[in-house]
Every structure is written in C-alpha cells, then in structure tokens.
Amino acid sequence: MSGPHVVLAGGGLAAVRTAQALRDLGHHGRITLVSEELDEPYDRPPLSKEYLLGTRGADDLRLATRDEYTRQDIRLVLGRAAVGLDLRTRTLTLADGGEIGYDRLVVATGARPRRLPDLPESGRVHYLRTAADSRRLAGALTGGARVAVIGAGFIGLEVASAARLRGCRVTVVEAAPQPMAPIIGAEPAAWLRRRHSERGLEFRCGTTVERSEERPGEQVLFLGDGTVVEADIVVVGIGVVRDTAWLAAAGLETHQGLVCDEAGRTSAVDVFGAGDIVCRHSAGRCRPTGHWTAAADSAARVAATLAGVPHAGLGEDGFFWSDQADLRLQFAGAASPTATVVSGDFDSGKFVVHYTEGDRLTGVFAANAPRDFLRGRLALRSALKEVRT
Ligand SMILES: Cc1cc2nc3c(=O)[nH]c(=O)nc-3n(C[C@H](O)[C@H](O)[C@H](O)COP(=O)(O)OP(=O)(O)OC[C@H]3O[C@@H](n4cnc5c(N)ncnc54)[C@H](O)[C@@H]3O)c2cc1C
C-alpha cells in the first residue's frame, strides 16, 4: 500500500467521517482508528433521545457497518486509549503500553462531561456521553421516579423531556435565569420554560447546587436559593471538558481544546484535529466546537487537508438541533439582545426568531419550523460571509 499511514485517535463521528472521507478522496495508505471504547463507533445525539426512550436500538446508532470498514480498509483498534504521543518519532502510546507509529495523526478524542464538584459519584448520579451511560440512565428512568436534572442546556432538557415522557417527576436546576438563556436569549428562553412547565417539568432557575447529601433511598440537593430537591436519581448536564493534558505534554498547543486552524492543522506538522476536541482561536477568543455538524464539517476539512485538495465546505455557523419531547429546536449563529419573531408565534410553538445587531443578522432560532429555519440559516451564512470578507 502506498501513501502515508493515517492514525485516528478517537472513535466517534469525527474519526469515522475523517477515515471515510479520506478513502473517498482516494487515500491509498493505511488507516487505523484507535478508540478507548469497546463499542464500534456510534452516533451520540440519539443517546439523549430515541435510544434513551428505547425507540431506537444499538444497531441503528452505528456510524458504519463492519462490512463498510472492511470494504474501505479502515482498521479498528477498540478498547485501547491513546495516552501519550512522541512527535519526533511519530508514535502514539496506548494505555496498555502498546505503541502505534503514524505518518499523520488525527486527534478526534471528543469531550467528556464536566463533573459537578461536591456531588460524589454514586449509583444515583448520572452523566451522559456514552451508549453505556444512556443504557444505565434508561434503566433508572422508571415511572414515578423523582429525577433532578442539573443544567438546562440542550442535553439536560432532552433528558428531562425523556424522563417526563417516561412518567418521572422532574425538577431542573439551572444557574441562568431561564433554560438555555445564555444560548438563545431571554425571551425565547422564557417561552421554552413556559412550554416545558406546561408539560410538567419543574424549574429552579437562577440558582445552583451548594451541597448534596446521600440519604437512605435518596439524594438531597441543597440549592443556593435555600430550597431543597429530593431525588431518586440526579442527572448532571453542565457542559463538557476536553482531555488535553496528554496532548500538551507532547508539546502541542492546547487551550480549551486542541488548537487548530480552519483546515484542522495543529502546531505540529503531522498532527491534525477534528471534532469536539478542537478549539479555534479567532478575534482574540478561544472557540471550542461542540456540536454534531461542526464535528462532521471539521472531519471533512481535515480529510481534504490530508488529501491536499481544497475543502468546499460552507464554513462553521454554530448550528445545532435539539429534540425536546414534541419540540424540534434549531439554532445557528449567536443570539443578540434584539430577538424578533419573523414567522409564526410563541403561542403556537412554531416560530422563527432572528437575532440582529443593527442591520446585521447574527443568529437564527426556530421551534418546529425547519423550512423557515433553513431560509434564515442561508441568510445568516451570507451575513457571516460578508463579515469574513
Ligand atoms: C447525549 C448527547 C446528545 C447530543 N445531541 C446532539 C444534538 O442533538 N445535536 C447536535 O448538534 N449535537 C449533539 N451532540 C453533540 C455531538 O454528538 C458531538 O458534537 C459529536 O459526537 C462529536 O464527535 P467527536 O467524534 O468529536 O467526539 P465523540 O463523539 O465524543 O467521540 C470521541 C471518541 O473518542 C474516544 N476517546 C476519547 N479519548 C480517547 C483516547 N485518549 N484514546 C482513544 N479514544 C478516545 C471516546 O471514547 C469517543 O468514542 C450530542 C452529544 C451527546 C453526548
């Protein structure tokens, strides 16, 4: 086989998409994907949605079949974590002491849930990142269970909605004044809270967990506002952290993630980054990526960079979607204090909001209005292009 040996550290969307795109672009060298998980690579969004609710099985989550890996000659090394890197000898060290040499390395190790300090790990406490986490959580979401969800970001609200559909009694604790307020802005966030409240979610917003006690049969959370939440299970969804220590130790530039340029290049010539592990520095800010579309886009970029062809992508616009019970939410860009409903209305639960600064469109948010959202997103892309040029 001719061509460089590409090793992918990580076994999620970004690693698989990079490998597949490389083959599509005619890469003839070896491709090896090294994942710490024993499960074959799978897609994560259903873990807080259909998989958690049991309406999609594990086979449906696979990012590729065994046959596809064989056909594309992508070698999977599963259940082995990368823990060290020697840039000089181009060697990846694995947790079991094994080593893999590479010509080009793509780091696609994703992110991990941020732990809540002062909440000891116990059978009652859940975090959600892997299929195993989702299975464990599904087993605990039984009818009538008291569920405390800490963090009303998109994963917290998806889990809270799923728990409600399972007949649980759900309390959501959120530091911001409204759920998702830092992302979608005050007015849409107030609507979202009303909507979820009507469906039985109880909110404690503008407060945080100060301490917690495990008592027989329950976990008790003491909140900063003086109230108490008694729960059978606690689900924490307060964002993610990126495991960069081993990359920094190897000499790579890291910040909130692995620092990469738009083409996925890192500070080392033969090392690239894709997916949630990546952060980009622009306009003096560190911007970590953390959504599905951005991960897929960065994989396509890295593959193009490795293959030496231009990438035809449209550019990152911060798009994500979130399914919360009967709501399909879609967001792109950035919220601003000026949020205008441009189609539909809050009452119907079907609308599109445009965020503007002066005349400039900065972001789009929609509930149950995919077509109108798409129109807004295209307008946003044009606006972003103008800013970049
Ligand atoms: C529950 C959940 C729901 C989500 N829902 C949505 C959604 O609705 N919309 C949306 O836009 N985005 C959603 N996302 C985000 C989206 O799934 C991620 O952006 C995407 O999975 C990122 O892909 P990735 O390959 O970079 O990282 P990951 O998917 O995290 O994959 C990284 C892989 O690398 C492995 N790994 C980590 N460290 C090492 C190591 N040192 N050595 C070897 N392997 C390692 C990990 O175990 C993992 O298998 C969701 C995420 C989660 C967790």
PDBQT file of the ligand as one rigid body, heavy atoms in Angstrom, charges set to zero:
ROOT
HETATM    1  C1  LIG A 401     -26.069  12.710  24.655  1.00  0.00    +0.000 C 
HETATM    2  C2  LIG A 401     -25.626  13.608  23.538  1.00  0.00    +0.000 A 
HETATM    3  C3  LIG A 401     -26.583  14.172  22.701  1.00  0.00    +0.000 A 
HETATM    4  C4  LIG A 401     -26.194  15.036  21.688  1.00  0.00    +0.000 A 
HETATM    5  N1  LIG A 401     -27.151  15.583  20.886  1.00  0.00    +0.000 NA
HETATM    6  C5  LIG A 401     -26.790  16.463  19.925  1.00  0.00    +0.000 A 
HETATM    7  C6  LIG A 401     -27.773  17.097  19.121  1.00  0.00    +0.000 A 
HETATM    8  O1  LIG A 401     -28.972  16.861  19.278  1.00  0.00    +0.000 OA
HETATM    9  N2  LIG A 401     -27.359  17.987  18.193  1.00  0.00    +0.000 N 
HETATM   10  C7  LIG A 401     -26.041  18.277  17.993  1.00  0.00    +0.000 A 
HETATM   11  O2  LIG A 401     -25.715  19.114  17.136  1.00  0.00    +0.000 OA
HETATM   12  N3  LIG A 401     -25.073  17.688  18.726  1.00  0.00    +0.000 NA
HETATM   13  C8  LIG A 401     -25.422  16.787  19.689  1.00  0.00    +0.000 A 
HETATM   14  N4  LIG A 401     -24.460  16.182  20.451  1.00  0.00    +0.000 N 
HETATM   15  C9  LIG A 401     -23.044  16.505  20.196  1.00  0.00    +0.000 C 
HETATM   16  C10 LIG A 401     -22.413  15.565  19.156  1.00  0.00    +0.000 C 
HETATM   17  O3  LIG A 401     -22.796  14.241  19.385  1.00  0.00    +0.000 OA
HETATM   18  C11 LIG A 401     -20.899  15.708  19.232  1.00  0.00    +0.000 C 
HETATM   19  O4  LIG A 401     -20.589  17.024  18.800  1.00  0.00    +0.000 OA
HETATM   20  C12 LIG A 401     -20.156  14.681  18.381  1.00  0.00    +0.000 C 
HETATM   21  O5  LIG A 401     -20.390  13.392  18.884  1.00  0.00    +0.000 OA
HETATM   22  C13 LIG A 401     -18.655  14.966  18.400  1.00  0.00    +0.000 C 
HETATM   23  O6  LIG A 401     -17.983  13.953  17.740  1.00  0.00    +0.000 OA
HETATM   24  P1  LIG A 401     -16.454  13.624  18.076  1.00  0.00    +0.000 P 
HETATM   25  O7  LIG A 401     -16.102  12.467  17.221  1.00  0.00    +0.000 OA
HETATM   26  O8  LIG A 401     -15.646  14.832  18.037  1.00  0.00    +0.000 OA
HETATM   27  O9  LIG A 401     -16.455  13.191  19.620  1.00  0.00    +0.000 OA
HETATM   28  P2  LIG A 401     -17.125  11.953  20.321  1.00  0.00    +0.000 P 
HETATM   29  O10 LIG A 401     -18.425  11.626  19.682  1.00  0.00    +0.000 OA
HETATM   30  O11 LIG A 401     -17.121  12.276  21.774  1.00  0.00    +0.000 OA
HETATM   31  O12 LIG A 401     -16.127  10.747  20.064  1.00  0.00    +0.000 OA
HETATM   32  C14 LIG A 401     -14.853  10.688  20.642  1.00  0.00    +0.000 C 
HETATM   33  C15 LIG A 401     -14.467   9.229  20.773  1.00  0.00    +0.000 C 
HETATM   34  O13 LIG A 401     -13.085   9.134  21.129  1.00  0.00    +0.000 OA
HETATM   35  C16 LIG A 401     -12.938   8.258  22.240  1.00  0.00    +0.000 C 
HETATM   36  N5  LIG A 401     -11.753   8.707  23.004  1.00  0.00    +0.000 N 
HETATM   37  C17 LIG A 401     -11.675   9.697  23.906  1.00  0.00    +0.000 A 
HETATM   38  N6  LIG A 401     -10.411   9.815  24.386  1.00  0.00    +0.000 NA
HETATM   39  C18 LIG A 401      -9.686   8.870  23.759  1.00  0.00    +0.000 A 
HETATM   40  C19 LIG A 401      -8.313   8.499  23.811  1.00  0.00    +0.000 A 
HETATM   41  N7  LIG A 401      -7.441   9.137  24.603  1.00  0.00    +0.000 N 
HETATM   42  N8  LIG A 401      -7.899   7.480  23.017  1.00  0.00    +0.000 NA
HETATM   43  C20 LIG A 401      -8.777   6.829  22.198  1.00  0.00    +0.000 A 
HETATM   44  N9  LIG A 401     -10.088   7.132  22.130  1.00  0.00    +0.000 NA
HETATM   45  C21 LIG A 401     -10.533   8.151  22.882  1.00  0.00    +0.000 A 
HETATM   46  C22 LIG A 401     -14.228   8.437  23.009  1.00  0.00    +0.000 C 
HETATM   47  O14 LIG A 401     -14.456   7.353  23.880  1.00  0.00    +0.000 OA
HETATM   48  C23 LIG A 401     -15.231   8.510  21.868  1.00  0.00    +0.000 C 
HETATM   49  O15 LIG A 401     -15.567   7.232  21.403  1.00  0.00    +0.000 OA
HETATM   50  C24 LIG A 401     -24.815  15.308  21.477  1.00  0.00    +0.000 A 
HETATM   51  C25 LIG A 401     -23.855  14.738  22.326  1.00  0.00    +0.000 A 
HETATM   52  C26 LIG A 401     -24.261  13.884  23.343  1.00  0.00    +0.000 A 
HETATM   53  C27 LIG A 401     -23.222  13.281  24.260  1.00  0.00    +0.000 C 
ENDROOT
TORSDOF 0
